[in-house]
Amino acid sequence: MNVFTSNFKSHGRSEHAVAVSCGVPRWFRGRRMPALAPERKMISEPEETYRPYYAGLLAALDVHAIAAELGDGAILLCWEKPGEFCHRQMIADWLRAAGHTVTEIAK
């Protein structure tokens, strides 16, 4: 399965857009995947606190069930620009470890 990652600004209007954030832009009309969204209180935590918290969240999920629900060609979106640390990178690594192809779309 092929999945992509990006941000709302770049790909939020795509028919394949899937929000993996706890909030979305007002104009966003795509699908949402709340199971992959971090708790709002964790967003401002430093990376060294955030990483183990979010890794635990992912470990509690069935990666194959999530991948099936996302579907081929899904574009996972959150707020951060490509290249900035965010949880979508952790989701991408999690999916890759299960054998899925995940590509960040820079633009």
C-alpha positions in Angstrom: 0.0 0.0 0.0 1.2 3.5 -0.8 0.5 6.4 1.6 1.6 9.9 1.5 2.1 12.7 4.1 1.9 16.4 3.8 0.2 19.4 5.5 -3.1 21.1 5.2 -1.8 24.1 3.3 -0.3 21.9 0.5 -2.8 19.1 0.2 -5.8 19.8 2.4 -8.1 20.1 -0.6 -7.1 16.8 -2.1 -9.8 14.1 -2.4 -7.3 11.7 -0.7 -6.7 14.0 2.3 -7.0 12.4 5.8 -6.5 14.6 8.8 -4.4 13.0 11.6 -4.4 16.1 13.8 -6.6 17.0 16.8 -7.8 20.1 14.9 -8.4 21.0 11.3 -8.7 24.2 9.3 -12.3 25.5 9.1 -12.4 24.9 5.4 -11.2 21.2 5.6 -13.8 18.8 4.3 -11.7 15.6 4.0 -11.7 12.5 6.2 -10.4 12.4 9.7 -8.5 9.7 11.5 -8.9 10.5 15.2 -7.1 7.4 16.3 -3.9 8.9 15.0 -4.4 12.4 16.4 -2.4 13.4 19.5 -4.1 14.8 22.5 -4.3 18.6 22.4 -2.4 18.9 25.6 0.6 17.1 24.1 1.1 19.4 21.1 3.3 21.9 23.0 5.4 19.3 24.7 9.1 19.2 23.8 10.1 16.5 21.3 11.8 14.3 24.0 8.5 14.1 25.9 6.3 13.9 22.8 8.1 11.0 21.0 7.7 8.4 23.8 4.1 9.5 24.4 3.1 9.2 20.7 5.1 6.0 20.2 2.9 4.5 23.0 -0.2 5.7 21.3 0.8 4.0 18.0 1.9 0.8 19.7 -1.6 0.4 21.1 -3.1 0.4 17.6 -3.3 -2.3 14.9 -1.2 -1.0 12.1 -2.8 -3.3 9.5 -6.3 -2.3 10.5 -5.3 1.4 10.3 -3.6 1.0 7.0 -6.7 -0.8 5.6 -8.9 2.0 6.9 -6.7 4.7 5.3 -6.6 3.0 1.9 -4.2 3.2 -0.9 -3.2 6.7 -1.9 -4.3 8.4 1.4 -2.5 11.7 2.2 -2.0 12.0 5.9 -2.2 15.7 7.0 -1.3 17.8 9.9 -0.2 21.4 10.4 3.6 21.3 10.2 5.6 22.1 7.1 7.5 19.3 5.4 10.9 18.8 7.1 9.7 20.0 10.5 9.3 17.3 13.2 5.7 16.2 13.7 3.7 13.1 14.6 3.0 12.4 10.9 6.7 11.4 10.6 6.2 8.9 13.4 3.1 7.6 11.7 5.1 7.2 8.4 7.9 5.3 10.2 5.3 3.1 12.0 3.6 2.2 8.6 6.9 1.6 6.9 8.0 -0.8 9.7 4.8 -2.8 8.8 5.8 -2.9 5.1 3.9 0.0 3.6 5.4 2.7 1.4 5.1 6.2 2.7 6.3 9.3 0.9 6.3 12.9 2.1 5.0 15.2 -0.6 7.1 18.4 -0.4 4.7 20.5 -2.5 
